[in-house]
Amino acid sequence: MFDYALPYAAERKQFGKPIGANQGVSFKLADMITEIDAADYLTLAAAWRLDQKLPANREIASAKLYASEMLARVTDEAIQIYGGMGLMDDLPLARFWRDARVERIWDGTSEIQRHIISRDLLRPLGA
Ligand SMILES: Cc1cc2nc3c(=O)[nH]c(=O)nc-3n(C[C@H](O)[C@H](O)[C@H](O)COP(=O)(O)OP(=O)(O)OC[C@H]3O[C@@H](n4cnc5c(N)ncnc54)[C@H](O)[C@@H]3O)c2cc1C
């Protein structure tokens, strides 16, 4: 979705300039790439702990929770950058948006990931 949104923000002109020249659009791109990077680093950190044979339940749950919720925000913002075009069947964006929804459900819902994370924090304290 980011790979669609970035060039579109540079190409699409409104009021005589690329829409990406407006901070209302460019700041979305900044937030999107920051969140994508954060999800990558959480995933790599969890994978590193697994490779080291360290406990990694909390880190894996955090990576899955954050990446799948990030995906919802990023797909939504990408469609916003496309405006009405984002919902047209000529482009795959609306389909990606719908497909992204399942990521917060399968392989452990967001609620269950939060349960795993909070249990990992509280259990050692006897709570
Ligand atoms: C397209 C698709 C493909 C799938 N493929 C597979 C597959 O290949 N293999 C497989 O095994 N499964 C698969 N699933 C099943 C998927 O893993 C489950 O849908 C998922 O685990 C959630 O279970 P559920 O749908 O029964 O929801 P439920 O367990 O009924 O949960 C409903 C809601 O209640 C919340 N909830 C439930 N219990 C708690 C709790 N203790 N605390 C807080 N909230 C709670 C959930 O987070 C959710 O929001 C697939 C699902 C979909 C949609």
Ligand as a Chemical Component Dictionary entry (heavy atoms), coordinates in Angstrom:
data_LIG
# 
_chem_comp.id                   LIG 
_chem_comp.type                 NON-POLYMER 
_chem_comp.pdbx_formal_charge   0 
_chem_comp.three_letter_code    LIG 
# 
loop_
_chem_comp_atom.comp_id 
_chem_comp_atom.atom_id 
_chem_comp_atom.alt_atom_id 
_chem_comp_atom.type_symbol 
_chem_comp_atom.charge 
_chem_comp_atom.model_Cartn_x 
_chem_comp_atom.model_Cartn_y 
_chem_comp_atom.model_Cartn_z 
_chem_comp_atom.pdbx_ordinal 
LIG C1  C1  C 0 -9.964  -16.169 6.422  1  
LIG C2  C2  C 0 -9.680  -16.985 7.647  2  
LIG C3  C3  C 0 -8.805  -18.062 7.538  3  
LIG C4  C4  C 0 -8.518  -18.837 8.658  4  
LIG N1  N1  N 0 -7.635  -19.867 8.518  5  
LIG C5  C5  C 0 -7.378  -20.651 9.574  6  
LIG C6  C6  C 0 -6.487  -21.771 9.465  7  
LIG O1  O1  O 0 -5.923  -22.020 8.398  8  
LIG N2  N2  N 0 -6.264  -22.538 10.540 9  
LIG C7  C7  C 0 -6.867  -22.288 11.729 10 
LIG O2  O2  O 0 -6.647  -23.020 12.687 11 
LIG N3  N3  N 0 -7.728  -21.240 11.864 12 
LIG C8  C8  C 0 -7.988  -20.424 10.837 13 
LIG N4  N4  N 0 -8.857  -19.369 10.964 14 
LIG C9  C9  C 0 -9.533  -19.206 12.254 15 
LIG C10 C10 C 0 -8.969  -18.061 13.044 16 
LIG O3  O3  O 0 -7.732  -18.416 13.616 17 
LIG C11 C11 C 0 -10.021 -17.677 14.099 18 
LIG O4  O4  O 0 -11.062 -16.981 13.394 19 
LIG C12 C12 C 0 -9.458  -16.814 15.206 20 
LIG O5  O5  O 0 -8.588  -17.557 16.003 21 
LIG C13 C13 C 0 -10.561 -16.229 16.092 22 
LIG O6  O6  O 0 -11.419 -17.255 16.525 23 
LIG P1  P1  P 0 -12.998 -17.125 16.303 24 
LIG O7  O7  O 0 -13.251 -16.664 14.900 25 
LIG O8  O8  O 0 -13.607 -18.383 16.768 26 
LIG O9  O9  O 0 -13.422 -15.912 17.216 27 
LIG P2  P2  P 0 -13.803 -16.016 18.772 28 
LIG O10 O10 O 0 -12.798 -16.842 19.494 29 
LIG O11 O11 O 0 -15.240 -16.358 18.899 30 
LIG O12 O12 O 0 -13.578 -14.496 19.194 31 
LIG C14 C14 C 0 -14.553 -13.483 18.889 32 
LIG C15 C15 C 0 -14.093 -12.184 19.535 33 
LIG O13 O13 O 0 -13.985 -12.371 20.960 34 
LIG C16 C16 C 0 -12.681 -12.051 21.372 35 
LIG N5  N5  N 0 -12.260 -12.942 22.467 36 
LIG C17 C17 C 0 -12.386 -14.284 22.522 37 
LIG N6  N6  N 0 -11.864 -14.755 23.655 38 
LIG C18 C18 C 0 -11.370 -13.681 24.321 39 
LIG C19 C19 C 0 -10.684 -13.508 25.566 40 
LIG N7  N7  N 0 -10.378 -14.541 26.363 41 
LIG N8  N8  N 0 -10.349 -12.275 25.935 42 
LIG C20 C20 C 0 -10.635 -11.212 25.132 43 
LIG N9  N9  N 0 -11.278 -11.308 23.956 44 
LIG C21 C21 C 0 -11.627 -12.525 23.561 45 
LIG C22 C22 C 0 -11.802 -12.248 20.157 46 
LIG O14 O14 O 0 -10.584 -11.486 20.261 47 
LIG C23 C23 C 0 -12.709 -11.737 19.057 48 
LIG O15 O15 O 0 -12.669 -10.330 19.010 49 
LIG C24 C24 C 0 -9.129  -18.555 9.882  50 
LIG C25 C25 C 0 -10.001 -17.460 9.989  51 
LIG C26 C26 C 0 -10.273 -16.671 8.880  52 
LIG C27 C27 C 0 -11.211 -15.486 9.037  53 
# 
loop_
_chem_comp_bond.comp_id 
_chem_comp_bond.atom_id_1 
_chem_comp_bond.atom_id_2 
_chem_comp_bond.value_order 
_chem_comp_bond.pdbx_ordinal 
LIG C1  C2  SING 1  
LIG C2  C3  SING 2  
LIG C2  C26 DOUB 3  
LIG C3  C4  DOUB 4  
LIG C4  N1  SING 5  
LIG C4  C24 SING 6  
LIG N1  C5  DOUB 7  
LIG C5  C6  SING 8  
LIG C5  C8  SING 9  
LIG C6  O1  DOUB 10 
LIG C6  N2  SING 11 
LIG N2  C7  SING 12 
LIG C7  O2  DOUB 13 
LIG C7  N3  SING 14 
LIG N3  C8  DOUB 15 
LIG C8  N4  SING 16 
LIG N4  C9  SING 17 
LIG N4  C24 SING 18 
LIG C9  C10 SING 19 
LIG C10 O3  SING 20 
LIG C10 C11 SING 21 
LIG C11 O4  SING 22 
LIG C11 C12 SING 23 
LIG C12 O5  SING 24 
LIG C12 C13 SING 25 
LIG C13 O6  SING 26 
LIG O6  P1  SING 27 
LIG P1  O7  DOUB 28 
LIG P1  O8  SING 29 
LIG P1  O9  SING 30 
LIG O9  P2  SING 31 
LIG P2  O10 DOUB 32 
LIG P2  O11 SING 33 
LIG P2  O12 SING 34 
LIG O12 C14 SING 35 
LIG C14 C15 SING 36 
LIG C15 O13 SING 37 
LIG C15 C23 SING 38 
LIG O13 C16 SING 39 
LIG C16 N5  SING 40 
LIG C16 C22 SING 41 
LIG N5  C17 SING 42 
LIG N5  C21 SING 43 
LIG C17 N6  DOUB 44 
LIG N6  C18 SING 45 
LIG C18 C19 SING 46 
LIG C18 C21 DOUB 47 
LIG C19 N7  SING 48 
LIG C19 N8  DOUB 49 
LIG N8  C20 SING 50 
LIG C20 N9  DOUB 51 
LIG N9  C21 SING 52 
LIG C22 O14 SING 53 
LIG C22 C23 SING 54 
LIG C23 O15 SING 55 
LIG C24 C25 DOUB 56 
LIG C25 C26 SING 57 
LIG C26 C27 SING 58 
# 
